[in-house]
Amino acid sequence: MLTPRFTCHQDDEFVYIDIKVSHIRFDAVGVQIVVENELFVFSLSPYYLRLRFPHALNDDEERSNAQYDSKEECIHVKIPKLNHGEFFPDLELSARLLARSGEAVGEAMDSKTLLQEIGVQPSEELMREAGKVIEETRSSNRPLIEEVGGGKSDLERAAAEGEEFNWEINQVIEEDTGVKVRYGFDNQYDSIIGVSLSNGNDINELDDPEHTAPNDRVKERLLKENFKFDPEYYAADYMTTKYSDEDEYSPVKDLLKWNNPLCHAESTGFTPEENEKMLDLPKKSYVITNPKPLYYSILSLLFAFAYEQLQTEGEFTTESAWSMGKLTPQISLLDQQIVLPDAKCNMIKAIIITGIRRALSYPLHRSFELAMKAWNDVALILARGQVTVIKALLKLRESFRFHDIYYVYNKILLDDLINWLIKDSRDNDFVLKSLGKELGKQLTSISKGEIVFEQLDEEGDVDTELNIQEIEAIAEEMYKNGHNEQNQ
């Protein structure tokens, strides 16, 4: 649980608590507020706030009030005082209000917080000294001479310690260190994905999304793709597809026969439902200095969309948002850079290879042929222009919009990206069609030998490098040897 930022003020009759609940989907049903004498408790996943006031509050539901301000992302709570006109001191001291039952304010704070509370900029030496003083104060509460072997059983001692133990959680408000990195559409966002992790965001793969620099995102992505890739899984899918008889069930063979309607439909306009979805997009204008990463994001998103369409034969499931999120590096690892700055390669080819690597590591069906068909579908979608691209992205966006956790990716990327495509329609249509031609050209040069995975040893060091052509050759050899043994 996260401790939200908050402020308190008062008048003669009420205490007002303003609670910041940033970057979550507000749900009034999920809000819980408890008032009991001096204690105030607020809960809205992933936020939890427990405040202990100097005087009693009045648990009067008719006079109490809580309102959510969506623009400020803040819940304004109003609680009546038990005694009209009674002054509540030190409401500006957050650490005092956050202290646990029976805990002095100094015990509720670490040395750094104590120093900041009195307006001192702490040096390392001062921090160490303050920490020693606080630790000595805490330990001095224990008796100078402790009785040993007083006759009490272990069970009695445990029960006594349990009664004395402070079971209330220690609340710490996360400090803004000022070193957070930005991500999402045109690198305009921060502090959103970190909050979503507390709600169970399992699309994210970054260990620390709020503090991982762009170059480190690339490195972490490559490392985790290598770790996730299972050569036996890939070989099994490959052999099943290649050697299954016509009358045998072969999932990949059947999926390869499916054609995406968006690639061939004659319709050039939006449906009323699609127009309605576009009206729901945020009313924003954009000044983009470098649009290239946005077009690269469109490529990756369209690949994720096309691959999932193939896997589900056009019928998205409850798992589709997860699957498409995992296939898109700009979502799962916030990686818009794709390659390190010193890499010398064609950027579109690098995006193609990245998409294939992820398609062979995460989905249920892991097939090079399926990945290539998905990329060819992307080229066809781009060739049809901006309207078809927006149609595809709107469908993809819907899978995230309905999810209680994954919707954050609409907020940091998809809403703005679709909106930007709509606003700059004339230029984008030309660029998207040109991008489709370049993509088609690069697809002709992709070989299985270029899809390389590094196999790691137990210590995480590179043990061997294998491309999927070598994996297929090994699988073929094992199959032939086994087949020959059966015939002998």
Secondary structure, 3 states (H helix, E strand, C coil): CECCCEEEEECCCEEEEEEECCCCCCCHHHCEEEEECCEEEEEECCEEEEEECCCCECCCCCCCEEEEECCCCEEEEEEEECCCCCCCCCCCCHHHHHCCCCCCCCCCCCHHHHHHHCCCCCCHHHHHHHHHHHHHHHHCCCCCCCCCCCCCCHHHHHHHHHHHCCCCCCCCCCCCCCCCCCECHHHCECCCHHHHHHCCCCCCCCCCCCCCCHHHHHHHHHHHHHHHCCHHHHHHHHHHHHHCCCCCCCHHHHHHCCCCHHHCCCCCCCCHHHHHHHHCCCCCCCCCCCCHHHHHHHHHHHHHHHHHHHHHCCCCCCCHHHHHHHHCHHHHCCCCCCCCCCCCCCHHHHHHHHHHHHHCCCCCCCCHHHHHHHHHHHHHHHHCCHHHHHHHHHHHHHHHHCCCCCCHHHHHHHHHHHHHHHHCHHHHHHHHHHHHHHHHHHHCCCCHHHCEEEEECCCCCEEEEEEHHHHHHHHHHHHHHHHHHHHC
